[in-house]
Amino acid sequence: VPVPSSIGINDNVLAGLIDEYIKLSTERNNLLANKQASSPVYKNLGVKISNQKNTLGQNIDYLIHANTIQLGSLEERLKEKNAQISALPVTEKEMVGIERKYKLNDNSYNYLLQKKAEAEVARASNIPGTDILEPACLLQPNPVFPNKAVNYAIAIVLGLLFPFVRFGVGNFFDHSVSDEQVMHQLTERPFLGRIYHKKARVPDTVLLDDPKSVLSESIRTVRTNLDHYLDGKTNQLVLVTSSVSGEGKTFVALNLAMALALMERTTVLVSFDIRKPGLYKTLNLDCQLGVSSVLSARASIDEVLEHTALPHLDFIGAGPVLQNPAELVGSRNTALFLAELRRRYDYVIIDTPPIGLVTDGYLLMKYTDLNIFVVREKVTPRSQAMSVLREIESKEINRFFWLMNDVEGDNSAHSIKNEYFAQD
């Protein structure tokens, strides 16, 4: 219960009643805290508190009644005064109003004068703790610091030095394939196309999730070039590989197969990376059996074949990891397996391990109609790419094309914003 004086009520009787009520409530709460609710004293306190509440209520009702009577009396007096003012002439009433405003303004002015005088006295009493021996003066027109000439010289040197260090020294120590011109210098093999950079938030199935992007359009361009080099023929085997891991060969194989399926060409994507299977996770499939199962004669093609959500596109996973992957790929069952897939489908897209690390890809190239070597911009080691290209030349492998992946599109024609790439 709040104290009456805290809310502007100054009544000694009411304050005493409330103090007594608070005292009794505190005693009862102490008994409750000490678990003495069954004590006779506790019950007696309850009766006293109830009586005190009734007394408080009666006192408050009395105060309300008394204040109502007093308020009515004040309203009557106010009406009498207003009636007296209304009886005055208009000019006299205006004069009274002017006098009231004059007195109000005069009081305010006197109050401000008093505060001004107090402020001046306070300022005069503040004595400075220092003495000025000699006034300040400008001895030279130019500032001592900073030296503009030196700063400009440093800025010019750094402006010329930083680009040289960034690009010159950076390119000297960069041993990766930085752009397409490097690959054109390394090999005369045909260029299949380029696939632009994929943002981290974009899923691998970009043709389905972001079909109007520049990345999707670059995949369609690669599909067109592939169809051109295959002379529009069907029942073709296309192998996708790279020099090392992490260059995007699986991404290229997946989206190339989807691009062909979108043209209503029966396509099967075969994961021959039986050392490190994982492509089935991207397609949300649970492949217990796969290529290794067929090559080891543990399952048939129909048992390992999975239908994807995209019409005209099937998938065969890598299958269980076995101890002899190279021997399985080089066995006679591989030829029979690929021949049957060639007979069933318009296109067979084969995802292989990196040929710069293992020989599985070379073993499969004797069955394929076209081989795609994926090079990732600023990632593929130049020495590794040269080693693969020398190996290809020494083995006299034909129909070998290279593709540049993860190309930054800022300086390309695709980066121009126009109606062809406008989103709906």
C-alpha positions in Angstrom: 0.0 0.0 0.0 1.6 3.4 -1.0 2.1 6.0 1.7 -0.5 8.8 1.3 2.1 11.5 1.4 3.9 10.0 -1.6 0.8 10.7 -3.8 0.0 14.2 -2.4 -2.5 13.2 0.4 -1.6 14.8 3.7 -4.1 13.3 6.2 -2.7 12.2 9.5 -5.5 9.9 10.4 -5.3 8.1 7.0 -1.6 7.9 7.3 -1.8 6.3 10.7 -4.3 3.8 9.6 -2.2 2.7 6.6 1.0 2.5 8.8 -0.9 0.2 11.2 -2.2 -1.9 8.2 1.3 -2.2 6.9 2.6 -3.2 10.3 0.0 -5.9 10.7 0.6 -7.2 7.2 4.4 -7.4 7.9 3.8 -9.4 11.0 1.5 -11.9 9.2 4.0 -12.2 6.4 6.8 -13.0 8.9 4.6 -15.7 10.4 4.0 -17.1 6.9 7.8 -17.1 6.2 8.4 -19.0 9.5 5.6 -21.5 8.6 3.4 -20.5 11.5 0.2 -20.1 9.5 -1.6 -22.4 12.0 -0.7 -20.2 15.0 -3.6 -18.4 16.9 -1.5 -15.3 16.5 -1.7 -15.6 12.7 -5.5 -15.9 12.8 -5.8 -13.0 15.2 -3.7 -10.9 12.8 -6.0 -11.9 10.0 -9.0 -10.5 12.0 -7.1 -7.3 12.8 -6.1 -6.8 9.2 -9.7 -7.3 8.1 -11.0 -4.8 10.6 -8.2 -2.4 9.6 -9.3 -2.7 6.0 -12.9 -1.8 6.9 -11.7 1.2 8.9 -9.5 2.3 6.0 -12.5 2.0 3.7 -14.7 4.0 5.9 -12.0 6.7 6.4 -11.5 6.9 2.6 -15.2 7.2 2.0 -15.4 10.0 4.5 -12.4 11.8 2.9 -14.1 11.4 -0.5 -17.3 12.8 0.9 -15.5 15.7 2.6 -13.5 16.5 -0.6 -16.7 16.4 -2.7 -18.4 18.9 -0.4 -15.3 21.1 -0.5 -15.0 20.8 -4.2 -18.7 21.8 -4.6 -18.1 24.8 -2.3 -15.1 25.9 -4.4 -17.2 25.6 -7.6 -19.9 27.7 -6.1 -17.3 30.4 -5.2 -15.8 30.2 -8.7 -19.3 30.7 -10.3 -19.8 33.8 -8.1 -16.5 35.2 -9.1 -17.1 34.5 -12.8 -20.5 36.1 -12.4 -18.9 39.2 -10.9 -16.4 39.3 -13.7 -19.1 38.9 -16.3 -21.0 41.9 -14.7 -18.0 44.2 -15.3 -17.9 46.3 -18.5 -16.0 44.9 -21.5 -13.3 47.5 -21.3 -12.7 46.8 -17.6 -12.5 43.1 -18.3 -9.9 43.6 -21.0 -7.9 45.8 -18.6 -8.0 43.1 -15.9 -6.7 40.6 -18.5 -4.0 43.0 -19.5 -3.0 43.6 -15.9 -2.8 39.9 -15.3 -0.5 39.3 -18.3 1.6 42.3 -17.2 2.1 41.0 -13.7 3.0 37.5 -15.1 5.5 39.0 -17.5 6.9 41.3 -14.8 7.5 38.4 -12.5 9.2 36.4 -15.2 11.4 39.3 -16.1 12.4 39.9 -12.5 13.2 36.2 -12.1 15.5 36.2 -15.2 17.2 39.4 -14.0 17.9 37.7 -10.7 19.4 34.6 -12.4 21.5 36.8 -14.6 22.9 38.7 -11.7 23.7 35.4 -9.9 25.5 34.1 -13.0 27.6 37.2 -13.3 28.6 37.0 -9.7 29.5 33.4 -10.1 31.6 34.1 -13.2 33.4 37.1 -11.6 34.3 34.9 -8.6 36.1 32.4 -10.9 39.8 33.5 -10.9 41.9 31.9 -13.7 44.8 29.8 -12.5 47.2 30.9 -15.3 48.7 34.2 -16.3 49.5 35.2 -20.0 53.1 36.3 -20.1 53.2 36.8 -23.9 50.4 36.7 -26.4 50.5 34.0 -29.2 51.8 35.1 -32.6 52.4 33.4 -36.0 56.2 32.9 -36.6 56.0 31.2 -40.1 53.3 31.1 -42.7 53.6 27.3 -43.4 52.6 24.6 -40.9 55.3 22.6 -39.3 53.4 19.3 -39.6 52.1 17.6 -41.8 54.6 18.2 -44.6 52.5 18.2 -47.8 55.4 17.7 -50.2 56.6 14.6 -48.3 53.0 13.2 -48.1 52.4 13.7 -51.8 55.8 12.0 -52.6 54.9 9.0 -50.4 51.4 8.7 -52.0 52.9 8.7 -55.5 55.5 6.1 -54.6 53.0 3.8 -52.9 50.5 4.3 -55.7 53.0 3.0 -58.2 54.6 0.4 -56.0 51.4 -1.3 -54.7 50.0 -2.2 -58.1 53.4 -3.6 -59.1 53.6 -5.7 -56.0 50.0 -6.8 -56.2 49.9 -7.8 -59.9 53.5 -8.2 -60.9 54.8 -10.1 -57.9 51.5 -11.8 -57.5 51.5 -13.1 -61.0 55.1 -14.2 -60.7 54.3 -16.5 -57.7 50.9 -17.6 -59.1 51.4 -21.0 -60.6 47.8 -21.6 -61.4 45.9 -21.4 -64.7 44.8 -17.7 -64.3 42.8 -17.4 -67.5 42.0 -18.9 -70.9 45.0 -17.4 -72.6 47.3 -19.6 -70.4 45.5 -22.7 -71.6 45.7 -21.6 -75.2 49.5 -21.2 -74.8 49.7 -24.7 -73.2 47.7 -26.7 -75.7 46.2 -26.6 -79.2 43.3 -28.8 -78.2 39.8 -27.4 -79.0 38.2 -25.1 -76.4 34.6 -26.3 -75.5 33.5 -23.3 -73.6 33.5 -21.5 -70.3 31.2 -21.8 -67.2 30.9 -18.7 -65.1 31.4 -18.4 -61.3 28.7 -20.0 -59.1 27.8 -18.1 -55.9 28.0 -20.0 -52.7 24.2 -19.7 -52.0 23.3 -21.2 -55.4 22.8 -25.0 -55.3 24.6 -27.3 -57.7 21.4 -28.0 -59.7 21.6 -24.5 -61.0 19.7 -25.2 -64.2 16.6 -26.1 -62.2 16.9 -23.6 -59.3 18.2 -20.5 -61.2 17.5 -21.2 -64.9 17.7 -17.5 -66.1 21.1 -16.7 -64.6 24.3 -16.1 -66.5 25.7 -19.3 -65.1 22.8 -21.3 -66.5 23.2 -19.6 -69.9 26.9 -20.5 -70.0 26.0 -24.2 -69.4 23.6 -24.1 -72.3 26.3 -22.7 -74.5 28.6 -25.6 -73.5 25.7 -27.9 -74.4 25.4 -26.3 -77.8 29.1 -26.6 -78.5 29.1 -30.2 -77.4 26.2 -31.0 -79.8 28.2 -29.3 -82.5 31.4 -31.3 -82.0 29.3 -34.5 -81.8 27.7 -33.6 -85.1 24.2 -34.0 -83.6 24.7 -37.8 -83.2 23.0 -39.8 -80.4 24.1 -42.8 -78.4 27.3 -40.9 -77.4 29.6 -41.4 -74.5 31.0 -38.2 -73.0 33.6 -38.3 -70.3 34.2 -35.4 -67.8 37.5 -35.3 -65.8 40.1 -32.9 -64.4 43.6 -32.8 -63.3 43.1 -32.6 -59.5 40.2 -32.6 -57.1 38.2 -29.5 -56.5 38.0 -28.2 -60.0 34.3 -28.7 -60.5 34.2 -31.7 -62.8 31.3 -33.3 -61.0 29.4 -30.0 -61.1 30.0 -29.8 -64.9 29.0 -33.4 -65.5 25.8 -33.0 -63.5 24.6 -29.8 -65.1 25.7 -30.9 -68.6 23.5 -34.1 -68.1 20.6 -31.9 -66.9 21.0 -29.6 -69.9 20.8 -32.5 -72.3 17.8 -34.0 -70.5 16.0 -30.6 -70.7 16.2 -31.0 -74.5 14.2 -34.2 -74.1 17.3 -36.3 -74.9 17.4 -39.5 -72.8 20.5 -39.1 -70.7 22.2 -41.1 -67.9 24.7 -39.7 -65.5 27.2 -42.3 -64.4 29.5 -41.7 -61.4 32.7 -43.7 -62.2 34.4 -42.1 -59.2 34.2 -45.3 -57.2 37.0 -44.3 -54.9 35.1 -41.3 -53.5 31.4 -41.5 -54.2 29.2 -38.6 -53.3 27.3 -37.3 -56.3 24.1 -39.2 -55.2 23.7 -36.8 -52.3 23.3 -33.8 -54.6 20.4 -35.6 -56.4 18.9 -36.6 -53.0 19.2 -40.3 -53.9 20.1 -43.2 -51.7 22.3 -45.4 -53.9 23.3 -48.6 -52.1 24.4 -50.2 -55.3 26.2 -48.7 -58.3 28.9 -49.0 -60.9 31.2 -51.1 -58.6 28.3 -53.5 -58.1 27.8 -54.0 -61.8 31.5 -54.3 -62.6 32.0 -56.9 -59.9 28.9 -58.8 -61.2 27.0 -58.3 -57.9 24.1 -56.5 -59.6 22.6 -55.7 -63.0 22.1 -52.4 -64.7 18.4 -52.3 -63.9 19.1 -52.9 -60.2 21.5 -49.9 -59.9 19.6 -47.5 -62.2 17.9 -44.6 -60.4 15.3 -42.3 -61.9 15.7 -38.6 -61.0 13.0 -36.0 -60.5 14.0 -34.5 -63.9 12.3 -36.4 -66.8 14.7 -38.0 -69.3 17.5 -38.1 -66.8 18.7 -41.3 -65.0 21.5 -41.8 -62.6 23.9 -44.6 -61.7 25.9 -44.0 -58.5 29.5 -45.1 -57.8 28.3 -47.9 -55.5 30.2 -49.4 -52.6 33.9 -48.6 -52.3 35.9 -51.8 -53.2 39.6 -52.6 -52.8 40.5 -52.8 -56.5 38.8 -49.9 -58.3 41.4 -49.6 -61.1 41.2 -53.3 -61.9 37.3 -53.1 -62.0 37.4 -50.1 -64.4 39.9 -52.0 -66.7 38.0 -55.2 -66.7 35.9 -56.5 -69.7 32.7 -55.8 -67.7 33.3 -52.1 -68.2 33.1 -52.4 -72.0 29.9 -54.5 -71.7 28.4 -52.0 -69.2 29.1 -48.9 -71.3 27.9 -50.7 -74.5 24.6 -51.4 -72.9 24.2 -47.8 -71.7 25.1 -46.5 -75.2 22.3 -48.7 -76.6 19.7 -47.5 -74.2 20.4 -43.7 -74.0 21.1 -40.8 -76.3 23.8 -39.5 -74.1 25.9 -41.2 -71.4 27.8 -38.6 -69.2 30.6 -40.2 -67.2 32.0 -38.5 -64.2 35.5 -39.9 -63.5 38.2 -39.3 -60.8 40.9 -36.7 -61.6 43.3 -38.1 -64.3 46.1 -36.2 -62.7 45.9 -38.4 -59.6 44.6 -41.9 -60.8 44.4 -43.7 -64.1 40.7 -44.6 -64.1 39.9 -41.8 -66.6 42.5 -43.0 -69.1 41.1 -46.5 -69.0 37.6 -45.2 -69.9 38.7 -42.9 -72.7 39.0 -45.8 -75.2 35.3 -46.2 -75.0 34.2 -42.6 -75.1 33.2 -40.4 -78.1 34.3 -37.1 -76.5 36.4 -36.2 -73.5 36.1 -33.0 -71.5 39.0 -31.8 -69.4 37.8 -29.3 -66.8 40.2 -26.5 -65.8 39.2 -24.2 -63.0 40.3 -20.6 -63.3 43.0 -19.6 -60.7 42.8 -23.0 -59.0 44.1 -25.6 -61.4 47.9 -25.9 -61.0 49.7 -25.0 -64.3 52.2 -27.7 -63.9 49.5 -30.3 -63.3 47.6 -29.2 -66.4 50.8 -29.4 -68.5 51.5 -32.9 -67.1 48.0 -34.1 -68.1 48.2 -32.5 -71.5 51.6 -34.2 -72.2 50.1 -37.5 -71.1 47.2 -37.0 -73.5 49.6 -36.3 -76.3 51.7 -39.3 -75.5 48.7 -41.6 -75.4 47.4 -40.1 -78.7 43.9 -39.6 -77.3 41.5 -38.0 -79.8 38.4 -36.0 -79.2 39.9 -34.3 -76.2 38.5 -30.9 -75.3 39.1 -28.5 -72.5 36.6 -26.4 -70.6 37.2 -23.4 -68.4 35.2 -23.5 -65.1 34.5 -20.8 -62.5 35.2 -17.9 -64.7 34.6 -14.4 -63.3 32.1 -12.8 -65.6 32.7 -9.1 -64.7 34.6 -8.4 -67.9 32.5 -10.5 -70.3 29.5 -9.7 -72.5 27.3 -11.8 -70.1 27.9 -9.2 -67.4 26.1 -6.5 -69.3 22.6 -6.1 -67.8 20.1 -6.3 -70.6 16.7 -7.8 -71.3 18.0 -11.2 -72.2 18.9 -11.9 -68.5 16.1 -9.9 -67.0 14.3 -11.8 -64.2 10.6 -12.1 -64.2 
